[in-house]
Amino acid sequence: METKRTDKNLLFKGVQNMVICLLLMFVGPTILYMAFSNQDKPTYILVLCIGIALCLGAIFFLFRGIFIIMKSLFKD
């Protein structure tokens, strides 16, 4: 009978993705706030696009991290 074990390397990779997500969850909205505070500046659109991209990156790394962690715990 085979015992199920957690793949520790895969779990570590999932936790790394969650740490990246955590960083982006703070940096993205901060950049967005800075963009909306300076709407009269010429770099408004550029900073707004960077902030939106960072927020979308946070969502991506959140789902990717959860997927990888689940994969390491419940592998086929």
N, C-alpha and C positions, 0 to 999 in steps of 0.2 A: 504494500500500500504506500502510495506516494504522499509525503507530507507537503503541504503548501507553505512556501516561505516567501517573504517579501524580498523583492529584488532591490537591494540597498542602493545600487548604482542608479537605477531608474528612479527610485524615491528621492535621491539626492538631486537628480536633474529636475524633478518636479518641484522640489523645494526651491531650487535656484530660480525657476520660472516664477514662483510665487513671490520671491524677494524682488525680482525685477518688476513685477506687477505692483508691489507695494511702493517702490520708488516712483514709478510712473504715476501712481494714484495721487501722489503729493505734488510732483513736478508739473504734471499736465494742467490741473486746475489753477495752479499758481501762475503758469504762463498765460492761461486764458484770462485770468483776472488782470494781469499786467496788460494784455492786449486790449481788454475792454476799458481799462482806465486811461489808455492813451489812444483814443480813437482819432484824434486830430493829427497824429504823427504819420509820416509817410510809410513807415514800416508796419503799420497796423495789420494789413492783410497777411504779410509774411509771418508775423508773430502769432496771429490768430490761426493760421494754417498749421504752424508748428505745434501749438497748444492742442488743437483738435487731433493731430496725428499722435501726439503723446497720450491723449486720453483713449483713443482707439487702440493704441499699443497696449495700454493697461488692461483693457477688456480682452484683447487677444491673449496676452500672457496669463491672465486669470484663467480663462477656459483651457488653455494649453497646459498650464500647471496642474489644474484639477484632473484633466484627462490623463496626464502622465502619472500622477499619484495613484489614481484609480487603477491604471494599467499595472503599476508595480505591486499593488495590493491584491488585485483579483486577476492575475494573468490567466490566459486560457490554458 
